[in-house]
Amino acid sequence: MRLALFALSTILATQPLLAQTKQEDPDAKAARVEAQMTDDERFSLLSGIMPIPFPGSPVTVPAGVPVTAGYVPGIDRLGIAPQLATDASLGVTNPGQLRKGDVATAMPSGQSLASSFDPAMAERVGTTVGAEARAKGFNILLGGGMNLSRDPRNGRNFEYLGEDPLLAGTLVGHAIRGTQSQGVVSTIKHFAMNAQETLRFTANSIIAESPLRESELLGFQIGIEVGQPGSVMCAYNLVNGAKSCGNDHLLNTVLKRDWRYKGWVMSDWGAVNDASYFMAGLDQQEGSQLDQQIWFGKPLRDLVASGAVPRARVSDAVRRMLRSFYAVGITGPYQPKPIDYPAHAAVALDAARGGIVLLKNDGVLPLAATARNILIVGGNADFGVLSGAGSSQVTPSNGTPRIIENGGEGLMALFNRQLYMPSSPLKALRTALPNANIEYVSDYTPEIAAAQAAKADMVIIFGTKWQTETLDAGSLSLPQGQDDLIAQVAAANPRTVVVLETGNPVDMPWLDKAAAVVEAWYPGQEGGTAIADVLTGKVNPSGRLPVSFPRSLDQYPRKDLPGLGLPDKTPIEVRYDEGADIGYRAYAKSGDKPLFPFGFGLSYTRFGHSALRVTPGATVKLNFTVRNDGDREGADVPQVYLVSRNGAKLQRLVGFQKLVLKPGESRAVTLTVDNRLLADWKDGGWSIAGGSYGFALGKDAETLDAASVVKLPAKSWKD
């Protein structure tokens, strides 16, 4: 991938703190500065507000503080910068466009980024978003969303990075690394098991310790190891009976003791119910006016005064914040700087191209340059591409978005907007194919669309499904009769290409009738151009599915979405009895087949793999060669899975790499397997059972070569 140039004005400017050297250890510096603080100064850092002037807010936004997600005042006499936090992973947000005229580069969705299987791209995206955050004066990015996709109806899956802990953890770690390279603290979130939006404040995620460690927590652990995020954001839901933000086991035992995490834990906005959360491991109450009260104000002070909370615990929380700021180079407030939006848009375009997945192609793609009469149907393709909604939604830098409708009431009405980014696939296709006659018809009347489709040489129909924070999908169907529309159009013209813009897998009852299917996800502000580039062959598709596409909800352990339709704040239990067997792991265990497997994606060229060579040792080494057997340059994503252990069938992704190869080019690949992917969590640590282990190289979780079996010795260790 070619690196875009960033404006130098957005990159790291520093100011000295108390005349100390730049080389001072962040932990030592935090301890030294914290020791000089008064109690009032310490407590001032333990809670923050959402500086948005919404009706009913019990706080007054201080003068000069921009509208954003979070604000904590600084301490001038000690050179401690105010904390200015902004959402999120997909770009710097502007809630409700209340910062008039402020825009940002709108990146593709997390699901799209995960489809790239490209850590370098994740780091480029993280770097770009971090650079813009800093240039706007923000020093905390509330990014790093990576909850594993356990239910394909989850309204926030589009923000996240798929169903596998190695993939999600690796990509989120690199995105965080990129952000923090710009002097901006990144979070990783939502810790943990925030797997549905329905009743998210009262849903109790029930899961045994071993599968929890081997799935969701392993993904977080890898992400923290790779990215070293300055903060962990805890979730709204309960985990095994305790609220995530007051969960002693998750925060104190797992995060701070077992993983020896040095940063601070901040709450999600409105997630704190009691001052006791402080001793359970929560260091900071954010968005405090959304809670019943500022628990980390007077109630916590009273606990400290009574001796129920040691003063050392207050110092610990403050030092965790300071060391995270110092570790990324924050030594004072940032001043706004110019942003090179065209350069950043190039990153968004590359990311969108890399995330598009070709699911089916009966020879109609890429579009022939000789194509003459093409009909484009639906999806607002005459204007742009769909965006997911919620706190991650970005106001794009390339023009005014089209808002179809606002969603929800009160504060969330600022965020839950059905919005189209101004990047028209229709316009991009007309530019790419100047000699073709390309017409557009809306999806309002299927019969009219089908009648026009019958007269065209080819049809490209867009299927869209809007998803948002706070709201899960009720089914996997495309809404508003789109499945019927696609079926009628494809019946009228067998050369029909379906382009999906969705945040999750969807049903495809029309699949057999369509000549080609492309999953574009929510491709961001450059998405229309990226879609046209892939359809015309300017770009060879290289995306791979980061989630399994089911044939139906019957293949999931919870066909009925827990809590759907119940009144707000109804306590429910969500039992994750499947444990660590999420997605492709569950299919491997049951022998059932998905509609499209994890890791699947077609190309306009062909790739071959040599036999896999597995070398045991302190860590297992995997060696193989990839070659491009076709006549186009393209990118392959070879994947290696653990497929058996002592004769028992199982499946775990243990390695992957994205390779760009010219026609006829070969490249040798060496991967090292993380021992935790071979192990089980038992008796408080990791354990590899001695014996035979089978590894298979393949194109996806279903298309695998014969297994290579090696003997591994028994091994046990603690984190």
Number of C-alpha atoms within 10 A of each C-alpha: 12 8 12 15 13 18 17 13 15 22 18 17 16 14 14 13 17 11 7 9 9 14 7 12 12 20 17 12 19 23 17 12 19 19 12 11 16 10 13 10 15 18 20 17 24 24 23 26 22 24 22 21 14 12 8 9 14 12 14 11 16 10 6 6 14 19 21 21 25 26 27 20 18 18 16 10 8 15 17 19 19 19 20 27 25 28 22 25 33 26 31 34 27 27 24 20 15 14 13 9 9 14 20 24 30 29 34 31 31 29 29 34 34 30 31 28 28 24 21 17 25 25 22 24 28 31 27 29 29 35 31 29 31 30 22 21 18 28 28 28 30 25 31 36 25 31 32 28 30 26 22 27 25 25 26 29 32 29 31 25 30 30 30 27 30 24 27 31 29 25 32 35 30 27 32 32 26 26 34 28 18 26 28 33 32 33 30 28 25 24 27 27 27 28 25 29 23 25 24 23 21 18 27 24 25 18 19 15 14 18 20 18 23 20 23 29 24 20 26 31 24 21 28 27 15 18 26 24 30 28 28 28 27 29 26 27 27 26 25 18 13 15 25 33 34 27 23 19 17 23 26 19 15 17 23 17 14 15 15 12 22 20 25 26 28 26 30 23 22 17 24 31 15 17 22 18 24 25 19 18 24 28 29 27 29 28 24 26 20 17 16 12 17 23 22 28 18 13 15 23 19 14 16 16 12 10 10 12 17 13 14 10 15 20 18 16 22 26 26 22 24 25 24 24 27 23 23 21 22 26 22 22 19 22 12 15 17 12 21 17 18 15 16 26 23 17 25 28 21 23 29 30 29 29 31 32 28 26 19 22 17 11 11 15 20 18 16 12 13 9 14 16 15 21 23 27 29 22 24 22 25 21 18 26 31 32 34 32 25 24 22 28 31 32 25 25 20 18 12 12 22 17 11 10 11 15 17 14 10 11 17 17 15 19 25 25 24 21 22 25 28 24 26 23 26 25 18 20 21 17 13 17 19 11 13 16 13 20 16 19 19 17 23 14 12 20 14 14 25 22 14 19 28 18 14 20 15 24 31 24 30 25 24 25 24 20 27 27 23 19 22 21 21 13 16 18 17 18 13 12 13 21 17 14 24 30 21 19 29 27 17 21 23 17 24 28 27 24 24 24 24 25 31 27 24 22 17 21 13 17 16 11 20 24 21 22 23 23 28 33 32 33 36 34 33 30 34 28 25 27 29 25 20 24 24 17 17 13 19 23 28 27 32 29 28 28 27 26 22 24 19 16 17 10 16 18 16 16 12 12 19 16 21 14 10 12 9 12 13 12 15 18 16 19 17 20 13 17 19 22 22 23 27 28 22 20 23 18 13 11 9 12 17 17 15 20 22 25 26 24 24 19 23 21 18 17 21 16 19 13 16 19 17 20 15 12 9 11 12 17 16 20 16 17 16 20 21 24 18 17 12 17 19 21 24 27 24 22 20 27 22 23 25 19 22 13 11 11 12 18 22 22 24 25 21 23 16 17 19 16 19 17 16 13 14 18 13 11 14 15 16 15 18 15 16 17 20 19 18 18 19 14 10 12 15 22 19 20 17 13 14 15 20 22 25 25 28 21 22 22 25 17 13 16 16 12 19 17 19 16 14 20 12 11 13 14 12 11 12
